Amino acid sequence: MFTLSRLTTSHNKFIANKIKLTLSIFVLISVVACSNLKAATITKENSSDNNALLPNILLILSDDHAWNDYGFMGHDIVKTPTLDELAAEGVTFKRGYVPTALCRPSLATIATGYYASQHGITGNDPSRLLPGGKGGELYEKQRSEIIAKIDQVSTLPQLLKSKGYMSLQTGKWWEGSFQRGGFDRGMTRGFPEEGGRHGDDGLKIGREGVSIITDFIDESSAANKPFFIWYAPFMPHAPHTPPQRILKKYENKGLPISIAKYYAMIEWFDETNGQLFKHLERKGLKDNTLIVYVSDNGWVTNPSQTGRFLPRSKQSPGESGVRTPIMFALPSQLKAQMRSEVVSSIDIVPTILGAAGVEVPKDLPGINLFSNMKNETSIEREAIFGEGFAHDMDDLSEPESTLLYRWVIDGKWKLILSYDGKNVSYQKYHEDVLSGPRLYNLLEDEHETNNLAREHADVVARLSKKLNNWYPVNKRKVLQ
């Protein structure tokens, strides 16, 4: 029998235990909450640390720029002090190549990592012989269909999004608007907007300053986000309209005015790169910014016509069409190196992805060079390949329809084969180069003056087999 005192004591114990339990729960909840808050803080801090560790990426593409028109490539007239410094500080491949010597397919390859025959953008425009001609209904319809090919592949900015990269497009861009290319920000409105062929508003970059880029760098840095910038100015591309202060340096050297203007355009382009590099330095970002440089295709100025090129350069499979130095600079991870290996612009996408820690799609044909550069190890590859198509596309679903060239470099040898693809424009630039097999020893003849195909028929046969193993050509015939 419970007495009042026992009941009171029992009740007091119950209340005390309840208070203890409540306090324990409160403490537990507080600990868990603090732990979660701490975990969230750590996660945020780790995220910030991870973003800080991810390299920023600045991809620089010059336009219509000969492979040897740089100070560091041995030119004794044209001045490129900024790119010379980049070459000295970074990893420089003097024997770099683009597979296709025409701007649109070349840029599409650099943006996606696929050959033109894979992404399907083989030329600059639809055929001008379509019913209704240029600007006609069918012509405009095919322009849309060509742009739509970019939707079938992943682009660099799209692939980098998984790591939180903010991306900016400036300069030349053919594939519709910047959004269609997967960029967060951009200058190009693109077709079907007025002037939307190959860059529209984007073509102002460089020629009218680089503040859009420097502002984007500042914004990304303030947001603690890594950035990817596509800087493809319309330089030194025609119109060759350099500032007089630069042009006068070349006018008194006894050069044709067309060449003087072209050289001045190169120096102007180099100057814009200097503005970007100095901004990165001022912001303390250069050490952790991967700077990649490549030209879209080569160029040899016509000495009698300003802004015009000669055969065997742009659109050509020769060295003056497809060769370009390719450079990678990331001071925090890459030591300065002058590399002798042959590399290709198809290596740029996998290498950038490798530097950013993004898984490289297994079907990309290029090589991730990042570990080779970081560890200073040799690059294992048998050969590099290239292909050239007519300026105007014909059968949009069949790349072979306008195939004019394929080439392979294996060791010292380069073989060029020509094909009978349909070509309705720029014929004069191909008349003397659409010919039988051409074989050159590039280590002894980098300007391709001595065709050794007849003397080394065995090498021609061996390298022709390599080209066929790369991919077979079923409808076009090899010119003999």
C-alpha positions, 0 to 999 in steps of 0.5 A, a space after each residue: 500500500 502506497 503512502 502519500 510520501 512514497 507516491 510523492 517520492 515515486 512521482 518526484 523520481 518519475 519527474 526527475 527521470 523525465 527531465 533527465 530523458 528530455 535533457 538527454 534527447 535535447 543534448 542528442 539533438 543538439 549534438 546531431 544538429 551541430 554535427 550536421 551543421 559541421 558536416 555541412 560546413 565541412 562539405 561546403 569547405 571541401 567543395 570550396 577546396 575542390 573548386 580551388 584545386 580544379 584548374 581554370 581553363 583558357 582555350 585560345 584559338 588563333 584563326 588562319 595562322 601559319 605554323 611557323 609565324 611565331 618568334 618561338 618557331 624561328 620567325 625572324 620578322 613577326 613578333 609574338 612575345 606573349 606566345 613566346 613566353 607561353 611556349 617557354 613556360 608551358 609544354 610546347 609541341 612544335 609538331 602539332 596538327 589539326 586533322 582538317 584545314 578548314 575553320 568550321 570542321 576544325 573548330 567543331 573537332 576542337 570543341 568535341 574531340 571528334 574527327 569531322 567524319 565523326 561529328 559530320 560537320 565537314 565543310 563551312 556551308 551548304 552547297 551554293 548549287 542548291 536550287 534557289 542558291 545561297 540564301 534560298 529556302 533549301 540552303 537555309 534549311 540545310 544550314 539548320 541541319 548542319 548546326 543540328 549535328 552539334 546536338 548529337 555529340 557532347 561539347 567541352 563546356 557540357 562535359 565540364 559542367 559535372 565539375 561545376 565549371 562556368 563557361 564562356 564563349 567568345 569569338 568564332 562559333 559556327 554552331 548556332 547560339 552559344 547556348 546550343 554549344 553548351 556554354 553558360 554565357 556567350 557572345 554569339 547569337 547564331 543562325 538564324 539570327 541576323 549575321 549568325 553565320 560564324 560568330 556575329 557579335 562574338 567576332 568583336 572580341 580581341 579587336 574591340 578589347 577583352 573586357 567581357 572575358 576579364 569580367 567573367 574571370 572576376 565573376 567566376 573567381 568571386 563565386 569560387 567557381 572554376 571557369 572554362 573560356 573559349 577565346 577564338 578571336 577573328 585574328 589574324 583572320 581577314 579583314 587584316 585591319 591592324 592598328 597603325 601603331 603596330 602596322 608601321 613596325 612592318 611597313 618599312 621592312 620591304 614587305 608587300 603590304 598584304 604580308 605586312 598587314 598579316 604580320 601586324 594582325 599576328 602581333 595584335 592577336 598576341 597583344 590581346 593574349 598578353 592582356 588576358 595573361 596579365 589579368 590572370 596574374 593580377 588576380 592570382 589565378 595564372 598559376 592554377 589556370 590551364 592555358 591551351 593554345 592551337 590555331 584552327 588551320 594554316 595560312 600563306 598570304 597572297 603577296 599581291 592581295 590583302 586578306 587572300 591566301 595561296 594554294 597549299 595552305 588553308 584547305 590543304 592537307 599540306 603542312 601549311 594547312 594542317 600544322 600548328 604548334 599546340 601548347 599547354 601551360 599550368 604552372 602549378 602542375 606542369 614543368 616547362 617542356 619542349 616536346 618533339 612528339 607529334 600531337 593532334 587537336 583531337 587530343 585537346 578535349 581528352 587532355 582538358 578533361 583529364 586535367 579537370 578530373 572528368 571521365 574521358 568518354 571512351 569513344 573519343 579518338 584522341 589521347 589524354 596527354 595530361 599525365 604524360 606532360 605532368 610526369 614528363 613521360 613519352 607519348 605512345 602512339 603509332 600515327 596521327 590522321 587527318 582528312 580534308 573536305 570541300 568547303 561546301 557540303 553536299 550530302 549532309 548524311 554522307 561525309 564521303 560525298 565531299 572527301 578530297 584528302 586523307 593523310 597520315 603521319 607515322 614517324 618521319 613519313 607523311 602520306 597524303 592521298 587525294 580523292 574524287 569528292 564533289 567540290 563546287 567552290 574554291 577549285 583554284 586552291 585545289 587544282 595542283 594538289 588534288 593529285 596522286 599519292 604524295 609521300 614526304 620525309 618531314 624530318 628532312 623536308 618539312 616544307 614538302 618539296 620532294 615527293 618520294 612516293 615513287 622511290 618508296 612504294 612500299 611505304 606508300 602501301 604500308 601507310 595507305 593500309 593504315 589509312 584504310 584501317 583508320 576507316 575505309 572509304 567505300 564510295 570515293 576513289 583515290 586519285 592516281 
